[in-house]
Amino acid sequence: MKDASPATAPETFYLKDYKPFGFEVESVELIFRLAPEATRVLSKIRFVPREGAADPRFFLHGEELELISAQIDGEPVAPRLIDGGLECDVPSEPFTWESEVQINPAANTALEGLYMSNGMYCTQCEAEGFRKITFYPDRPDVMSTFKVRIEGTEPVMLSNGNPGDSGAGFAEWHDPWPKPAYLFALVAGELVNHPDRFTTASGKDVELNIWVRPGDETKCAFGMEALKKSMTWDEEVYGREYDLDVFNIVAVDDFNMGAMENKGLNIFNSSCVLASPETSTDMNFERIEAIIAHEYFHNWTGNRITCRDWFQLCLKEGLTVYRDAQFTADMRSEPVKRISDVIDLRARQFPEDGGPLAHPPRPEEFQEINNFYTATVYEKGAEVIGMLKRLVGDEAYYKALDLYFDRHDGQACTIEDWLEVFEDTTGRDMAQFKRWYSDAGTPRLKVAEEYDGETFTLTFQQSTAPTPGQDIKEPRVIPIAVGLLNDAGEEVVPTTVLEMTEAEQSFTFEGLSERPVPSILREFSAPVVLERETSAAERTFLLAHDTDPFNRWEAGRALAREARLAMITEGAAPDAAYLEALTSLVRDDALDPAFRALVLSPPSQSEIAQALHEAGTTPDPAAIHDAAETFSQTLAQAMADSLPRLYAATTVDGPYVPDAEGAGKRALNSAILGLLSRIDGGEAAAKQYEAADNMTLQLSALACLLRIEKGADQSAAFFEQWKDDRLVMDKWFGLQVSMARPEAAADVARSLCDHALFDMKNPNRFRAVMGALAGHHAGFHHASGAGYALLAEKLIALDALNPQTTARMCAAFQTWKRYDDDRQGKVRVELERILATEGLSRDTNEMVSRILNA
């Protein structure tokens, strides 16, 4: 027997309808008899009816399962197969449910549940993948211990927890810590391990392994060191020790996500763990370090304490993203990390908050939970944690976290549980702060200032525009970090956190002998849009003198943005004063090279489009692209005398080391090379490409050459050198599209989709090409509409294979309403084409419907 297909009419789930499952699960025993097309899964689950359950119905989730048999307490039963699972009549006292099902991992292209990746068995169960493995109450508030036996011919067979018996053709695992089904994991295949050990603060010896395909053993050392650093950091900063005898990481080529925190068996997209100087860039190394930390930190913030329901997803993800950001700041440069996070937040989350996909960090409803693994849940969720820590202070924050771990260990919790520990440890009322979790949208913060004698007053007004389903926005608690500078750039008032709670509120500073220059929203103390009328001269002053690194960068970013807008709307030339200030800053060898590189990085073309839209001007992608090119060319010419010296001065000598110092210097070197290439015809870039002994230098040189249309020979050589390395080829595919001329971007992407090495079933390769096209602002939004048509065509084809990746890629269309009528008409045609596709997945249906109905 096979279960019915999932309902085609999307069902909406509501937070207000939550009811606990009517049964507790005391224990789970699973046997897997592996076969690529006919894996048998035998389950033995001990259920205990919950006294006074609001919903006593016995319902187990199940999708794409062939039910072979079912028993209760050893007696055969005939459950009723319904959409999404089964129902069965059960005893009113504790009982043991047993079932046997058959599944087809080889046919599972959605990469959810148990599937095959190049001959290796692999699982992905978050959010609702376990129901594709066996019948089970697949919800995060159902937690139990698991015993697993894997039977097969694979040399390595792994699951959660600690290893048990093993022998020819079998391996057993036991996880003593109760967990929800979404944290279940299984991997089996031909793997080799990179081993190590770690001794916890209490003296516990832990076996560590990174498991990879044969041939990738040389790319594990950095990841292992990152894991050990993470374990040490979590002990020292949060007091959290690891709790099993073994910690396993597995690198998988085909994986929808970056990585997954399954208890004791983290499964990683290969791109997020494998690293070597020859094949990985500095950005790859930093990302790998951060993701390994993130998944390890989930052991406590996500595994030991999990979510009651999927509406609470930001409880585990926001907190863990904040923790991994703290870790990276400690390992590398705190200011650079903060600036990088804000760039990402504004590029990904702000458009989400201001468009048809807007939702609160804790949504009130959803149709497909996979569509809510968003920047709002992750990055904005982390910003909310940062604000909370800023408001209560470091000591109170860590005291509250200790109470959170002590009180809720082994539980599935809610945002209310999280905020309650802060109320109990600080005495603060968190009701108003909770609006950050319940309200969508980015608050806008207007500021006016007044100086009267020795008194300086800042008056703030906050407002948040309506978002889908939320027309009225009440004031939020906003921590506003402010410092005051005198004309010499000296702090007359050091950083002070103002706590705004009203729609309009004034703050006064006394005893000032002269009008100060305010530095507002230091360290980006809240995820808001700051609106303040100020002059270019003041921004230039802050760029040169602000003692807060973030606001110093912010002043330069604002100047760059305003210069671009003036070029587009007024036909102005790039501002000379800004160019001079920027040149002076880049030449300042006393400044962190990574910071200087960030200052040189221009606002994205999408950011300029959004700024134009907010100013009431319909953005023209071609004009935005032309302004960007003109500005960069003008800057290169203005710095022409300095560029060769700066390029030489930032060249890193000696063997490659992926540390913060070297990475920062190489980032500045790459930015300088990009400018230098515009005036030397790519001569320096060509030499760097030939001499490069690491991927950071090789790829940056190739990018510089392709940008000026001089890199055809180097691109061909790069392909021949790396065509057998899947992860490096992802870089090559993406670079071909991102560096293409706007009018050619869609054609380049289409030709790459026909390339022999393009594999639509591999999420990394699909994102490398189509993600690069979506990120090529002028190319994707070219007036021909070719970019829109190609993406829609490929999304329709992918949806039948992998709905999760398809739905996430649909977000490329979310800003369509800010463009002209012709472009909007072309996008509407493509969105309607997607929506009209027969058999369209629930995932994609929801995303396209929300975007189309903006």
ABEGO torsion letter per residue (X at the ends): XBBBBBBABBBBBBAAABBBBABBBABBBBBBBBBAABBBBBBBBBBBBBBGBABABBBBBBBGBBBABBBBGGBBBBBBBBBGEBBBBBBABBBBBBBBBBBBAAABAAGBEBBBBGGBBBBBAOAAAAAAABBBBBBAABBBBBBBBBBEABABBBBBEBBBBBBBGBBBBBBABBBBAAABBBBBEBBBBBBBBBBBAAGBBBBBBBBBBBGAAAAAAAAAAAAAAAAAAAAAAAGBBBABABBBBBBBABBABABBABBGBBBBBAAAABBBAAABBAAAAAAAAAAAAAAAAAAABGAABBBABAAAAAAAAAAAAAAAAAAAAAABBAAAAAAAAAAAAAAAAAAAAABAABBBABBABBABAAAABBAAAAAAAAAAAAAAAAAAEAAAAAAAAAAAAAAABGBBBBAAAAAAAAAAAAGBBAAAAAAAAABBEBBBBBBBBBBBEABBBBBBBBBBBBBBGBABBBBBBBBBBBBBBBAAGBBABBBBBBBBABABBBBBBBGBABBBBBBBGBGGABBBBBBBBBBAAAAAAAAAABABAAAAAAAAAAAAAAAAAAAAAAGBBBBAAAAAAAAAAAABAABBAAAAAAAABBBBAAAAAAAAAAAGBBBBAAAAAAAAAAAAAAAAAAAAAAAAAAAAAABBBEBBBABAAAAAAAAAAAAAAAAAAAAAGGAAAAAAAAABABAAAAAAAAAAAAAAGAAAAAAAAAAAAAAABAAAAAAAAAAAAAABBAAAAAAAAAAAAABAABBAABAAAAAAAAAAAAABAAAAABAAGAAAAAAAAAAAAAAAABAAAAAAAAAAAAAAAABBAAAAAAAAAAAAAAAABBGBBAAAAAAAAAAAAX
